[in-house]
Amino acid sequence: MAKMNLLQAVNSALETAMADNDRVVCLGEDIGKFGGVFRATSNLQEKFGRDRVFNTPLTEQGIAGFAIGLAAQGAVPVAEIQFADYIFPAFDQIVNEAAKFRYRSGNEFDVAGLTFRTPYGGGIAGGLYHSQSPEAYFCHTPGLKIVVPSTPYQAKGLLLAAIRDPNPVLFFEPKAIYRAAIGEVPEEDYEIPIGKAEVTETGTDITLLAWGAQMIAVNKAAAMARADGISCEIIDLRSLLPWDVETVVASVIKTGRLLVSHEACRTGGFGAEIATEIQERCFLYLESPISRVTGMDTPYPLALEKEYMADHLKIYEAIKSSVKF
């Protein structure tokens, strides 16, 4: 085991995957000698060469198209989109080509091993073009898998699983905690199953559900609620597509309440999908309406970032309202 932050865990996963399989290649803007804007690929070009870790032009559509072509020919590309906000020029390539490649060929061809890594979310004073959480757009697309780690241990295990998955995977990395989240990470190879949530704390009064950096806010709110005598069960979703419906259902049947929190704006956020599914399956067990604590339905503001964020104080107030309903 070694102490790593989340960024180092991502780097460790890439190094492990590349050492294990010489078909794994990394591509993206400035990821070579520079290591990318966050240094996630630092030292990989020196270890594996320019043919396996290489820079691309500043064109997200081109990065996605080239990565799809590599995967279709048997390579295992890990493509970095520098910020999740910049993934939209590649949207057509991802949802119309990568996601449908296997289906439209009747399983004769695929892009197995294709992974897109991208830093998402706010908390770094990045303003409207460097703070968005676009996961819900892609969760609407069959054929993709969507993964969001919240700890260094998860980051390495889930990224290795994503690279080896026989389907294209979008791997959203919470950049606000790249260096703030520190934990023990195995130096050896390991995987965490995609599609399985983690119950990080058991409780009896309310289920709190989140993913990525929002887990920090949820944990802080749960600690405040505990001081008021409220017992919170906390679930880290980890994978959004597919998402672990059974684990959430079992928890809500036990607690009778559910609060979902995410950074993305409220309307059309993935929390709405979760709330609908759980309402359909757990209606007779619910003691109060399902709550959502989210970002606002505005472009991400620079000056009012703290007001926009779904922080622990907003979650705490929502917990109290749900329990007192």
Stockholm file with secondary structure:
# STOCKHOLM 1.0

chainA/1-325         MAKMNLLQAVNSALETAMADNDRVVCLGEDIGKFGGVFRATSNLQEKFGRDRVFNTPLTEQGIAGFAIGLAAQGAVPVAEIQFADYIFPAFDQIVNEAAKFRYRSGNEFDVAGLTFRTPYGGGIAGGLYHSQSPEAYFCHTPGLKIVVPSTPYQAKGLLLAAIRDPNPVLFFEPKAIYRAAIGEVPEEDYEIPIGKAEVTETGTDITLLAWGAQMIAVNKAAAMARADGISCEIIDLRSLLPWDVETVVASVIKTGRLLVSHEACRTGGFGAEIATEIQERCFLYLESPISRVTGMDTPYPLALEKEYMADHLKIYEAIKSSVKF
#=GR chainA/1-325 SS CEEEEHHHHHHHHHHHHHHHCTTEEEEETTCSTTCCTTCTTTTHHHHHCTTTEEECCSCHHHHHHHHHHHHHTTCEEEEECSSGGGGGGGHHIIIIIITTHHHHTTTSSCCTTCEEEEEECCSSSCGGGSCCCCHHHHHTSTTCEEECCCSHHHHHHHHHHHHHSSSCEEEEEEGGGTTTCEEEECSSCCCCCTTCCEEEECCSSEEEEECTTHHHHHHHHHHHHHHTTCCEEEEECCEEESCCHHHHHHHHHHHSCEEEEEEEESTTCHHHHHHHHHHHHHGGGCSSCCEEEEECSSCCCSTTHHHHSCCHHHHHHHHHHHHHC
#=GC SS_cons         CEEEEHHHHHHHHHHHHHHHCTTEEEEETTCSTTCCTTCTTTTHHHHHCTTTEEECCSCHHHHHHHHHHHHHTTCEEEEECSSGGGGGGGHHIIIIIITTHHHHTTTSSCCTTCEEEEEECCSSSCGGGSCCCCHHHHHTSTTCEEECCCSHHHHHHHHHHHHHSSSCEEEEEEGGGTTTCEEEECSSCCCCCTTCCEEEECCSSEEEEECTTHHHHHHHHHHHHHHTTCCEEEEECCEEESCCHHHHHHHHHHHSCEEEEEEEESTTCHHHHHHHHHHHHHGGGCSSCCEEEEECSSCCCSTTHHHHSCCHHHHHHHHHHHHHC
//
